[in-house]
């Protein structure tokens, strides 16, 4: 059974930092592309960052230079370090694992609220 469990969300002031974690089980973590997505209130889900098995990364323009995605294959965990948080970063953040056959698995999400 595939499980992706996000943690680390919460309330933070603008300019602050949070680190999200996503612990995976039931998948071949090391060969899957892992990603973080977010869904702001009333908006569609969007890609924040992704990291491929080899470590190459992709970021949304809105988070470049502020967010860093990383993975620990030994712990089957992907992280999202979020710095210089802005009000517009408020969203539910979801972890996604995509297999080499393009099957996607999603976590249940963790809420990040940035306050002024």
Secondary structure by P-SEA (a helix, b strand, c coil): cbbbbbcccccccccbbbbbbbbbccccccccccbbbbbcccccccccccccccccccccccccccbbbbbcccccbbbbbbcccccccccbbbbbbbccccbbbbccbbbbbbcc
